[in-house]
Structure formats: structure tokens, C-alpha cells
Amino acid sequence: MRKVYKSVFAVVTAAVILTCSACAVIPAADPAEEPDAEKALTETAEEIRIPASIFRFANTDIEDNMDEFGDYCTGVRRDGDDLIIEVTPSQKEELMEMYAGSIDDVLKDMAEEEQGYYVETDKDHSCFVYHYDEKIDGILEAKMLLMITTSDVLTGIMETGNPDWNARAKIVNCHTGLTVGEGTFPDGSITFGPDEWQASYDDGAWLRGRQEEVMTMAGLTGAYEKLTDTQKGIVTSIGQMLDWIEGKYQQKFQYISYAPGDAIEREHLKVYPEQGGESDVVTVYRTYENGLYRYEDDYGAILMRPAYEEQVRTFAEQYLPSEGIKIYTEIKSGGSGAADGEPVLKEVSAATYIFMDDALCSGQYEAFLEAVPDWLAENCQGVPAGIYLRMTESEAWQQIDRSGYEDKLREDIYTGEAECAISGSGKVTVY
């Protein structure tokens, strides 16, 4: 029998009212009994659209959800096949806590059935990897694929207010690391059955090969079986984190370093894209709790960097000769991370260094410096950003490149320098 997971999960339909299964044990808020009721009433409500695609995916009735949301929101109304809910900050927080509770319930059931089962999700709620085997209970399997996905996506909608969602999902054999099925929700499907499960077993060949590959990256020698338990854990973690980012971006990454995490820093892996350069360092962060791995990476900043730098270059070349400047940007935060989209400067926090050849740029330097504050105020209002000018003699300028420019900043080689920055509140400062 083949299983097709798409928009119908009838086996758990009764549990998927979108205010989540956790609501069954959480009483609806009663303003008369709340000590902060008066404060709650003064909170400003915002409108959030719950899209029809969520109802189709969860195979649940919109009218039932109107009644349920009504118990937890300031207002609920229907707009076509969508729901518009009005929520105060405290109501929204409560809903997200409920979604987290739903996920925790499923994770608890997973742990009780099999310690090897776990789930990986992206911090932006757009990717899910489910690790289990063909012996899983059918109801638990459906809960994993439906309730965790639905609850996590709804959390994302609450956080961003954006009803447009698209989630990649993959089922992986927890024993071998091989994919059983994958697809994209809400419009796609995952189809699999005994043949796919059988194909996901290869007598451990894939797993052994991956272990050897990771050991080489991490500088570990000898046989995997002879490693200490700590070393085996490192190999497993690096492999999982590499699999995650390579699956997310559909490309290979090269290993740089790994840190298991402690009380001071989070577990993280540093890599660089195979089609990029070693200076394009990508950090993958991971946290774990009760069978759920949550991933986060900063590759989006690298993807948007060329377009950001091009916009700065367009401005700079109005004053400086193109052959006399080098522009390097570090994206701090914000933006979509899309490789083919032009980042909106007012949404991206960045630090940009413009290195100038003294022989070519000295005559235009003052005019350019005078123009930078107005350009920042006009184009970067709303986010912290900076343009840092460094001018040096030609020979030193030639030695500056992307991979080493940060080291060059500490050298006493500059004939002219200035720092222009705009704060999040819009204050422009020139040093």
C-alpha cells in the first residue's frame, strides 16, 4: 500500500482545529477572571490572515475554526475562504504557546515510541525533515507530518503576519539517513510505500560512506568503530548539519569547522558553498529539545550581498572612478535572502567598506564624503547601516581583496578615512 500525503490527513482530522490540539486542555480566556484584564483590553489588536491553504492542508472546516478562534481572539471574520483574526500581542503570544504545546505533545509521543525518531525544522518555518522508520505507528506518523507542520507554519504566520507559506518536507529513514519521500506543501505531495522504504536500506553503505567523508573533513583518522563516543557524536552532528544545509539550498558545501556548543555559544557549523569562495563563510546554528532540532543559517546574507554592493557601487561611481574602488559589504540582518531579488536597503542592516586608490580618487574624495550622509538618510532609513571609507596608496590598495580586507582594516596604511553611519532611529553620524 502506497501512502500519499498531501492535503488530506483524515486520521487526525479531529485534532487539527487550527487553534491547535493543546487548546483542548487550556480554558479559553475569561476577562473577568484575568488580573490583567484591563491592561489586555487596552492593547492594540492587529489583523492576521489565516489562509484557506492551511484549512485544506489540515483537512479541517473553516466554520469550526471560526468558533474556536473566537474563544482566543478579539475578533474573527471570514474573507472568502480565508479567516481574518484580530489579536492583541498577549493573545497572539498565547496562540503561539499553544502551537508550541501541540508540537511538544507529538514529540513526546515520538520519544515514547522510538528514541531514534526526531524532526528537523528551519527557524523560518519553511523546511521540515522527519526521521523515522517503516515501523512507526500510523497515527503518530500522521501527527508528525500534519500537526508539527501545521503548528510550526501557523507560528510563522503569527510571527510575520504573512499568510503566504511554502514548506519543503522530507521523510528520512532514521537508520540510514536516506530519503524515503519528499515534496512541497501546501500544493505538492509526498508519495511513498514499501518500495521506497526498501530502497532506503542499503546495508548501511550510505551511512558508512557519509561517516568516512565527515571524518576526513574533521581530521579524524582510523575506523569509525574505534572512535570515542564523543568523536562519534561529532561525526553524526556534522553530517546532520551538512545534510540540512545542502538539502535546503540544493548544493554542496565545504567544511570549515564545527563547535558542539556550550553554556556560552550555540552549536554551530561553519562551511562555504562549493560554487562560491572560501571567504563566503556560512554558519549553521542548531538547537535541540525533546526530539526537535531547530536550524538557522546566514547564507541568505551572502546571497543578497552582490545586489546590495551593486546598489552602493552605483551611488559611489557617481563621484569616484570605478577602476579605483573596491566595495565589500557584510550583511548584518534583514532582507529576504533571495539570490535573484534586489534587497531593499531600508530593510537590510549592513556595513559596507569602500577602499579607494589614492592616485585615482583623492580629487573626488571630499565631494563623495559630503554626499554619503544624505544618501544614507534617503536610502537606509529604518535600519542601522554604515559606509566606511578607506583610501590608501596604489600599491597597498592592490593588496586588498575580499578574503583579507578585515585584516587590512587594522593596518596603518590609510591616507584618508571616514565612517558614516545611520542608526535605526534615523540619526546619521560622520566620524
KEMARPA-103640 format. One record per residue (C-alpha): residue in one letter; x, y, z. Coordinates in pm, whole numbers, plus 32768, in hexadecimal, padded with zeros to 4 digits. Layout:
BEGIN
AXYZ...
END
This chain:
BEGIN
M800080008000R808881537F9CK804E8286806FV800B83DB7FD6Y802884FD80C8K7F9E86388033S7E7486FA80B7V7DB385DE8159F7E18854982A7A7CC784C08313V7D6283E98420V7DA7851A84F8T7CA4860E8476A7BF2862485C2A7D2D86AB8668V7D7987B7856CI7C9D88DB85C1L7D9989EC8577T7D948A7986D3C7E4D89308708S7E1887F287CCA7EB2888F8901C7D7B8969891DA7CB5883A898DV7D5988548AE4I7D8489CD8AF5P7C4A8A8C8B5BA7BE78BB58A88A7C488D038B1DD7B438DA18BFDP7B828F178C21A7ABF8F1E8D66E7BB48E2B8E03E7CF48EBC8D75P7DB78FA38E62D7E3D90628D37A7CED90768C85E7CE291F18C7EK7E3F91FF8BEEA7DE690F98AE6L7CBA91C58A7AT7D9892F08A34E7E85922B8955T7E7B927C87E5A7DF9915C8711E7E90910285C1E7DF1904284A6I7E8C8EFA8435R7E118E37830AI7DFA8CBD8331P7DFE8C4281C6A7D118B43812FS7E3F8A6E80D4I7E718A1E8245F7D0D899E8266R7D3388C8812EF7E81884181A6A7DF387EB82FDN7CAE87658268T7BEA88338361D7AAE89018348I7AC98A7B833EE79858AAC83FFD79FE89D3851FN7B3C8AA0852AM7A788BE68533D79D38B6F8674E7B1A8AF8870CF7BE08C3286B6G7AC28D008743D7B198C7E889EY7C7D8CFF8889C7C718E3687ADT7BDC8F9087C3G7B288F588679V7B008E578564R7A638E80840ER7A618DC882C6D7AF48E5D818AG7AA48D6C8070D7B498C2580D2D7C3F8CD181BDL7C0F8D358326I7C708E8A83ACI7CB98E84851FE7CEE8FB585F9V7DE68F758712T7E909042881CP80028FFD8863S7FA58F298992Q7EA38E6288CDK7F9B8E2487B7E809E8DB188B3E7FA28CC2894CL7F4F8C2C87F8M80BF8BF687ACE80EC8B508900M7FCE8A6988A6Y80728A0D875CA81B689C68814G80EF88EA8901S805E882587DFI81BA87E68756D823A877E88ADD811D868488D1V817985D9878AL82EC85DC87E0K829B8536892DD81DA84268878M830283F7878CA83F783CF88AAE831882CE8951E830581FB8816E846D820A879DQ859A82D28817G862482E286B5Y850083AD8630Y853485248613V84D286538545E85A0876B84ADT850688BD8461D85808A0A83E0K85618B4184B6D849E8BE6839CH839D8AC9839FS83D98A6B8234C84828918824CF843887D48305V84FB868E830FY8456856883BEH8537844C8430Y84898301847CD846481A183F1E835A80C8834EK82F68033849FI82628179851ED80FA817A8596G801C82078484I7F6F83058562L80B9838585EBE8141839E848AA80188471841FK8039854D8552M81A8858A8505L816885E4839BL802D86AC83D5M802787418530I819387A6854CT818C883E83F0T804388F48428S809D89768582D81F489EE8514V81708A9883D9L805F8B4684A4T816A8BC08595G821F8C5A846DI80E08D0383F5M80AA8D928551E82108E0E8568T821C8EB58413G80B28EFE83BFN80F78E6B8268P7FEE8D6A81FDD80B58CEB80D3W81638BAD813DN822B8AA68088A82CE8985813ER83BC887B80C0A838F872E816EK846485F58166I8441849F8205V858D83FB8258N85DC829B82CDC865D82DA842DH874781AD8419T87F781F682D0G87C8836A828BL873483238134T860083D880B2V84B8831A809DG83E584308006E83DA85A97FE6G82FA86BC7F67T828688217F98F814D888D8053P804189078033D802688BB7EBFG8109878C7E9ES810086307F30I81DE851F7FBET81A283C77F2DF824982957FBDG820F812A801AP82C47FDF8057D839C80057F20E842181577F94W846480D480F1Q85197FA78062A85EC808A7F85S864F815980B4Y870E80308142D885F7FE080A3D89027F0A81B0G898F8047824AA8A6D8098811DW89F381FE80FAL8A168244826DR8B7581B2827DG8BDA827E814FR8B5183BC81ECQ8C0483738332E8D4F8346827EE8D18848681BAV8CD0854F82F6M8DF584B383B0T8EDD8528829CM8E4C868882B4A8E798690842DG8FDA86008423L8F7E84BB84D1T903E83868465G90108210848AA8ECD8149848DY8D8681E684FEE8D4D80C485F0K8E8E811F86A9L8E2C828886E9T8DC682F28846D8C5683328888T8C9F84A78888Q8D4984918735K8C2C83C186A8G8B3884CA8723I8BFF85D98671V8C008512852CT8A8884DE8544S8A44864C858FI8B1D86CF8474G8A7885DD8384Q891A864383EFM896587B683D5L8A0A878E8280D88E286C18207W87FB87D48281I889A88FA81D0E88E688378092G877E87C68085K86FB892480C4Y87C689CB7FB0Q87EF889F7ECAQ896888C67EADK8AA788457F4AF8B5E88F98062Q8CC488CE80D3Y8D18889D8241I8DDC89A48306S8DA1895F8477Y8CAA88DD8577A8C5F894086E0P8B7D886087B3G8AF3897F887ED8B0189C789F1A8A7C8ABB8AF1I8B198BDD8A33E8AD68B9388C4R89DE8ACA87F8E8A3C89948737H8AA88A0385DDL8B4F8993849EK8C198A7583B8V8C1E8A1F8245Y8C3C8ACC80F7P8B798A8B7FB5E8C3089B27EBAQ8BD98AA27DA0G8C4C8BCE7E6AG8D918C277F13E8E2D8BD58063S8DE98D3980D5D8C718CF780B7V8C5E8C5E8212V8B048BD98267T8AAA8B8583CEV89A08A81841BY89138A94857DR8852897C8624T879089518766Y86F1881387E8E85D487CE88D6N850386958906G8533860087ADL8524874786EBY865487E08642R8627894C85E1Y871589D184D7E877D8B2F8474D88808BA78379D89058CED82EEY89328C858183G88208D77811DA89088E988171I8A0E8E138080L89088DE07F72M88908F467F86R89E78FE67FB1P8A3C90127E3DA88FA90CF7DF8Y892B91AA7F2CE8A8F91FC7EC8E8A1D924D7D69Q892B93547DEDV8A4193F17EBDR8B2993E57D8FT8A2894947CB5F8A2795B27DAFA8BA195BA7DE1E8BEA95C47C6CQ8B2F970C7C51Y8C6197A37D01L8D8096AB7CE8P8E1C95F47BC0S8DB094877BB6E8F14940E7B80G8F8694B37CC4I8E91941E7DBEK8E5592CF7E64I8D1092977F20Y8CD791868023T8B98916380F0E8B429095821FI89CB9061823DK8971907083ACS87FF901E83A3G86BB904482E3G86539010817BS85BF8EDF80D4G87038E33807DA868A8DF77F1BA87A58DD87E23D86DD8E677D03G86338F847DB7E86B990E17DF6P86CE91197F6EV861792487FF2L871E931E809BK8625939B819AE85ED92338210V875891BF821FS88549213832CA89B1920E8298A8B13928F82BBT8BB892F08171Y8D27933E8144I8D9794088017F8F0D93F47FD7M8F9395057EF3D90D395287E2CD916B96737E97A91FD96B67D3EL90A6969B7C99C8FB397127DA4S905798217E77G8FCB993B7DA3Q8E6398C47DC9Y8E7A98467F2FE8DF2997A7FE1A8CC8999B7EF9F8C75982B7F29L8C98984080A3E8BAD996880A8A8AA898A57FE1V8AAC976680B4P89DA97E281DFD88BC98558100W88C7970E803FL88B296448181A879197188201E86D296EE80BBN8717957E8075C875694D381C5Q8655957282A8G85D0947F83AFV86F7939383DDP885993BC8462A894D93D48340G8AA0946582FBI8B8B94C681E1Y8CF894CA824AL8DF395768168R8F6095118157M905995AE8061T91B9952F8035E92D995427F42S92C294707E07E93B4935E7E6EA930093197FB7W91AD93397F0EQ920A92247E1AQ924191357F3FI90E1915B7FC6D8FE6904D7F69R8EA78FB87FF3S8F4E8E9D80AEG903C8F7E8170Y8FA590D98180E8F4490B682EFD90B0907A834AK911791A7827BL903192868347R911C925F846EE924E92D183ADD92D4943483AFI92CF94608235Y91C1956181F8T91EF96C08174G9085971981AEE8F62967B826BA8E0696C982E8E8CE1960F837BC8B7B96688326A8A6195B183D8I88EA95C48404S883D953E853AG86F594848542S864C95C385B3G86D5967E8483K87EE97458523V8914976D8434T8A72979284C3V8BBA97DB8413Y8D08979784BD
END
